[in-house]
């Protein structure tokens, strides 16, 4: 609920569970990073590359505000979304897909590519 609240969409625990179930494309009972960003994009198809909503979503992951998402930040937000941390293997896989330039960080530009803007 906290993540969606930060995006301006406060919701109850029941609504969160329903949202996770709807976004859970691989049916593993969890909302992963890509499922989350796909859900944000689907909910707001009008998002442009300069839209503050994309920056807000990115900033939700970029906890220390350094302009990059590192593995620990990604793990922390996914744990908040799902109430459990992803496995190390799942986290590595998600990060590998998102870290296009393989520098160990997800930049805002990489984040936008994942969302499809």
C-alpha positions as CSV (number, residue, x, y, z in Angstrom):
1,X,0.0,0.0,0.0
2,X,2.8,2.4,0.8
3,X,4.2,2.3,-2.8
4,X,0.9,3.1,-4.3
5,X,0.3,5.8,-1.8
6,X,3.5,7.5,-2.9
7,X,2.2,7.3,-6.4
8,X,-1.0,9.2,-5.3
9,X,-3.1,6.0,-5.2
10,X,-3.7,5.1,-1.5
11,X,-5.4,1.8,-1.0
12,X,-6.5,-0.8,1.6
13,X,-4.7,-4.1,2.2
14,X,-7.5,-5.9,0.3
15,X,-7.1,-3.6,-2.7
16,X,-3.4,-4.2,-2.6
17,X,-3.9,-7.9,-2.7
18,X,-6.3,-7.5,-5.6
19,X,-3.8,-5.3,-7.4
20,X,-1.0,-7.7,-6.9
21,X,-3.1,-10.6,-8.2
22,X,-4.1,-8.6,-11.3
23,X,-0.5,-7.6,-12.0
24,X,1.0,-11.0,-11.3
25,X,1.7,-12.1,-14.9
26,X,3.9,-15.1,-14.1
27,X,1.4,-16.2,-11.4
28,X,4.1,-16.6,-8.7
29,X,2.0,-14.8,-6.1
30,X,4.3,-11.8,-6.2
31,X,4.4,-8.5,-8.0
32,X,7.9,-8.3,-9.4
33,X,9.8,-5.2,-10.7
34,X,8.7,-5.6,-14.3
35,X,5.1,-6.4,-13.4
36,X,5.1,-3.3,-11.3
37,X,6.4,-1.0,-14.0
38,X,4.1,-2.6,-16.6
39,X,1.2,-2.0,-14.3
40,X,2.2,1.7,-13.8
41,X,2.5,2.1,-17.6
42,X,-0.8,0.4,-18.3
43,X,-2.6,2.5,-15.7
44,X,-1.2,5.7,-17.2
45,X,-0.7,5.1,-20.9
46,X,-0.4,8.9,-21.4
47,X,2.9,9.0,-19.6
48,X,5.6,10.8,-21.6
49,X,9.3,10.7,-21.0
50,X,9.1,14.0,-19.1
51,X,6.1,13.1,-17.1
52,X,6.6,13.5,-13.3
53,X,4.7,10.2,-12.7
54,X,7.6,8.2,-14.2
55,X,10.1,10.2,-12.1
56,X,7.9,9.6,-9.0
57,X,7.8,5.8,-9.7
58,X,11.6,5.8,-10.3
59,X,12.2,7.8,-7.1
60,X,10.1,5.3,-5.2
61,X,12.8,2.7,-6.0
62,X,15.7,5.2,-5.7
63,X,15.6,5.4,-1.9
64,X,18.8,7.3,-1.4
65,X,18.1,9.8,-4.2
66,X,21.4,9.3,-6.0
67,X,19.7,8.9,-9.4
68,X,20.2,5.2,-9.7
69,X,18.5,2.0,-8.4
70,X,20.9,-0.5,-6.9
71,X,20.1,-4.1,-6.0
72,X,19.4,-3.3,-2.4
73,X,16.9,-0.6,-3.3
74,X,15.2,-2.9,-5.8
75,X,15.0,-5.7,-3.2
76,X,13.6,-3.3,-0.5
77,X,10.8,-2.0,-2.7
78,X,9.9,-5.4,-4.0
79,X,9.7,-6.6,-0.4
80,X,7.4,-3.8,0.4
81,X,5.2,-4.6,-2.6
82,X,5.0,-8.2,-1.7
83,X,5.6,-8.3,2.0
84,X,8.5,-10.6,1.3
85,X,11.9,-10.1,-0.3
86,X,12.6,-11.8,-3.7
87,X,15.0,-14.6,-3.8
88,X,18.6,-13.7,-4.7
89,X,18.2,-15.6,-8.0
90,X,15.0,-13.7,-8.8
91,X,16.5,-10.4,-7.9
92,X,19.6,-11.1,-10.0
93,X,17.4,-12.0,-13.0
94,X,15.3,-8.8,-12.7
95,X,18.3,-6.7,-12.2
96,X,20.2,-8.2,-15.2
97,X,17.2,-7.5,-17.4
98,X,16.8,-3.9,-16.2
99,X,20.5,-3.0,-16.1
100,X,21.0,-2.6,-19.8
101,X,24.5,-1.2,-19.7
102,X,25.6,-3.7,-17.1
103,X,27.1,-1.0,-14.7
104,X,25.4,-2.4,-11.6
105,X,22.8,0.3,-11.4
106,X,19.4,1.0,-13.1
107,X,19.4,4.6,-14.4
108,X,16.3,6.7,-15.0
109,X,16.9,6.2,-18.8
110,X,17.0,2.4,-18.3
111,X,13.8,2.6,-16.2
112,X,12.0,4.5,-19.0
113,X,13.1,1.8,-21.5
114,X,11.6,-0.9,-19.2
115,X,8.3,1.1,-18.9
116,X,8.4,1.6,-22.7
117,X,8.6,5.4,-23.0
